[in-house]
Amino acid sequence: MKELTLVLKLTLLEKKDVLIAIFFGFLAGIAGVALMGSSGYLISKAALTSQMTTLVVMAAVLKLFGFASALSRYGERLYSHRATFTMLSHLRVSFFERLSPLAPRIFSKYRSGDLLSRIVGDVESLQNFLLRVFYPPVVLGIVFLSVVFFTSFFSLGIAIVIFIGMLLTVVVVPALFSSRKRRMDGQVRAQRGNLAIESTEFLYGFRDLKIHQQLNAKEQQLKSDAAQYNEGQRQEGLEENLAQSMNAFVALLVSFFVLGVGAYFVAAGELDGLYLAMLVMVSIAAFENVAPMAAFPTHFEESRKAAVRLEEIVAEPDLPQGSEPMPSGPLDIRLDKVSFQYPNENSLALDRISLHLLPGTKTAIVGPSGSGKSTLMQVLLSVFPLSQGQLSIGGIPVEALKQEEIWQQMNIVLQENHFFYGTIRSNLLVANPLATDEQMIDVLAKVQLDILPLSMTVEEKGQNLSGGQKQRLAIARAMLKGKSLWLMDEPVSSVDSLTGHAIYQQMFQQHKDDLFVIISHDLTGLEKMDQIIVMEKGCIVESGSYDELMEKKAYFYQLKEIENSVFT
Ligand SMILES: Nc1ncnc2c1ncn2[C@@H]1O[C@H](COP(=O)(O)OP(=O)(O)OP(=O)(O)O)[C@@H](O)[C@H]1O
């Protein structure tokens, strides 16, 4: 139950609706029982009396109970569903708020299909929490206790039979089916997750699967996963029907028992025969609503598992966040023996990196593939928590700063940049919502992209732009942001070298006082950089200006020699 605390708390935010739903649920249940009971009484009374007025009054009362039952059921449905959907919206908002800070790291742990299945499927499953787990037992319990109390005035024996029947149908039968269900439920949930994972991979990788002629094989796999999931759901449905039928059967047996015991008491002179039909009808009506209780363990287990699966995603400790404001003025970045290890990896991706990056300087980070350059960039962006060491910006440790404030101060261009469906204008406004058309045209010109009109449509993920155009649009976006810390990971790798160098020249000339950190595979043009950091296997193996490193004739010099030999 502990796992459902958050859902319960969010449900109780709509306390008023929940209480009204319980009240109407009780009213509908008790009116239904009263309707059946009074009809039983009316039948007996009609057989024994010829007094018309009594019969007319009884018939009117019957009608009243009928109306009351229907209206109360409507009220119950209205308020319980309103409370449920409001709770779901609270849950989605609270889940999203906790998920969004984890977004940069989340895919190292979960596949997107799995995330989708959890976010959509599990949140959806929790709609059953109020409707089938929380309030029906409360309503049923109150209705049953009222019925037991009422029948005890006529016959204690019958009241005890109904009470035992209640224990059987509300507790014993559901408990018998719950362990079978628990086993089955785990399988169906895994099958659903699997299907979601395979479907998203199929969609993401459609082009590559087609190129490599693997589409049919993957399609077959998907069909077999879907068939397994369908079969699992079918079995689950059968099991649920079996449990409900069993419960209805036990309820009917109890009503027969009430009839038998009642008849015995009438024969023994312990019960007035006038009330026998009424008590049997009361019992039938009270047990009428009990069949869905067989599904209670199913829904309880489903809600519990859904809550656990959702909590698993967001339970990951968030990065420590402080509240210190970002210092104003030029900012420096200092790394002091910073190490970083990816979760579930054995070796360090960054090993005791120490660096001091000053305002007004340009630093290039170079090194072979897999040496840790992008990881260093992610650490500078404070996306990952450090395994060891300290990172400070403007003299303040990053743990003391708010993550959003850190990003607020940075012009960031990553290897892969996202473009939204919209226009060039709307994609530029992401960086600076207040930018004017003139400013946007100006930055487009600086990255030599002014042939693209601001109103041009950008398709999803920028599919209608070339690789180089996307990179230049990302740089234009960073320029528009206009902050003093520039972090760029291979920003012009898909741009021809002439245009790439012209863009760098523009940036460096226009932003002389800013701090630039640029990851580059390309070793040409690094003469303009103030500092070059050479990385290998997560360590800094060399650093210095271009001339210093060339003079040293060590690692960087050798890389340069290899590059020259390849291109000459
Ligand atoms: N999300 C991740 N989870 C686990 N290990 C990772 C992850 N990302 C990178 N690594 C590992 O960390 C090491 C450094 O990778 P990184 O991407 O920083 O290298 P890089 O120098 O930027 O490479 P490239 O030049 O090819 O982009 C590599 O061994 C890589 O396998």
The ligand as an SDF file (V2000), in Angstrom:
LIG
                    3D

 31 33  0  0  0  0  0  0  0  0999 V2000
   25.7490    7.1740  -22.1920 N   0  0  0  0  0  0  0  0  0  0  0  0
   26.8600    6.4500  -22.0280 C   0  0  0  0  0  0  0  0  0  0  0  0
   26.8350    5.3700  -21.2150 N   0  0  0  0  0  0  0  0  0  0  0  0
   27.9300    4.6520  -21.0210 C   0  0  0  0  0  0  0  0  0  0  0  0
   29.1320    4.9010  -21.5820 N   0  0  0  0  0  0  0  0  0  0  0  0
   29.2230    5.9570  -22.4020 C   0  0  0  0  0  0  0  0  0  0  0  0
   28.0810    6.7890  -22.6730 C   0  0  0  0  0  0  0  0  0  0  0  0
   28.4610    7.7640  -23.5250 N   0  0  0  0  0  0  0  0  0  0  0  0
   29.7740    7.5610  -23.7740 C   0  0  0  0  0  0  0  0  0  0  0  0
   30.2220    6.4830  -23.1030 N   0  0  0  0  0  0  0  0  0  0  0  0
   31.5910    5.9620  -23.0860 C   0  0  0  0  0  0  0  0  0  0  0  0
   32.4370    6.9680  -22.5520 O   0  0  0  0  0  0  0  0  0  0  0  0
   33.6590    7.0500  -23.2880 C   0  0  0  0  0  0  0  0  0  0  0  0
   33.8790    8.4740  -23.7920 C   0  0  0  0  0  0  0  0  0  0  0  0
   32.8450    8.7530  -24.7510 O   0  0  0  0  0  0  0  0  0  0  0  0
   32.6630   10.1860  -25.3850 P   0  0  0  0  0  0  0  0  0  0  0  0
   31.4000   10.1950  -26.1530 O   0  0  0  0  0  0  0  0  0  0  0  0
   32.8510   11.2170  -24.3400 O   0  0  0  0  0  0  0  0  0  0  0  0
   33.9090   10.2270  -26.3830 O   0  0  0  0  0  0  0  0  0  0  0  0
   34.2620   11.3180  -27.4720 P   0  0  0  0  0  0  0  0  0  0  0  0
   35.7150   11.6290  -27.2970 O   0  0  0  0  0  0  0  0  0  0  0  0
   33.3420   12.4590  -27.4490 O   0  0  0  0  0  0  0  0  0  0  0  0
   34.0400   10.4670  -28.7990 O   0  0  0  0  0  0  0  0  0  0  0  0
   33.6400   11.0010  -30.2760 P   0  0  0  0  0  0  0  0  0  0  0  0
   34.7720   11.8390  -30.7410 O   0  0  0  0  0  0  0  0  0  0  0  0
   33.5280    9.7230  -31.0500 O   0  0  0  0  0  0  0  0  0  0  0  0
   32.3650   11.7440  -30.1580 O   0  0  0  0  0  0  0  0  0  0  0  0
   33.5710    6.0160  -24.4020 C   0  0  0  0  0  0  0  0  0  0  0  0
   34.2710    4.8740  -23.9850 O   0  0  0  0  0  0  0  0  0  0  0  0
   32.0820    5.6890  -24.4990 C   0  0  0  0  0  0  0  0  0  0  0  0
   31.8970    4.3330  -24.8180 O   0  0  0  0  0  0  0  0  0  0  0  0
  1  2  1  0
  2  3  1  0
  2  7  2  0
  3  4  2  0
  4  5  1  0
  5  6  2  0
  6  7  1  0
  6 10  1  0
  7  8  1  0
  8  9  2  0
  9 10  1  0
 10 11  1  0
 11 12  1  0
 11 30  1  0
 12 13  1  0
 13 14  1  0
 13 28  1  0
 14 15  1  0
 15 16  1  0
 16 17  2  0
 16 18  1  0
 16 19  1  0
 19 20  1  0
 20 21  2  0
 20 22  1  0
 20 23  1  0
 23 24  1  0
 24 25  2  0
 24 26  1  0
 24 27  1  0
 28 29  1  0
 28 30  1  0
 30 31  1  0
M  END
$$$$
